[in-house]
Amino acid sequence: MEKESPRPVQRVLPFHDDKPTKPGIIISFDEKIKGHFCFYCGKMQKQIMRHLKTIHRNEEEVKNLATLKDEALSRKLNELKYLGNHYHNIRTMEQNSGILVVGRKPDNPDTVKPTDYEPCKQCLKWIIKDQRYAHQKACKSFNKSNEDIEES
């Protein structure tokens, strides 16, 4: 009977990435990062509306959603969604690290920096500063009688 040669021992090396990790802000229009941050618990959720209605159903603002209809319900849900994103984005900008949740992908994403974004004064959705005027014309939360619109 022949003696079997021992199996070669595989050494497990610690994970090493050639690219050093550097802190910074990632803008969330990347297809791999989808979701919104919860205003109440601060966790990222892919289904933020379902999360609010199930996990935070005892919160006063979430309870009041049951009395709202159609446009008012949609507006209030968006308000809660953008509020959670806004507080998360403020923290991200202060720490200069994390995910910046923005309203939409820009035409040329390679040229956009996190400092190019700011929140809408009415709905708190983060938009590119140059597109503020166009956003306010379509913003559901914007009061049409408000003379706050400035052209950039």
Secondary structure, 3 states (H helix, E strand, C coil): CCCCCCCCCCCCCCCCCCCCCCCCEEECCCCCCCCEECCCCCCEECCHHHHHHHHCCCCHHHHHHHHCCHHHHHHHHHHHHHHHHHHHHHHHHHHCCEEECCCCCCCCHHHCCHHHEEECCCCCCEEEHHHHHHHHHHCCCCCCCCCCCCCC
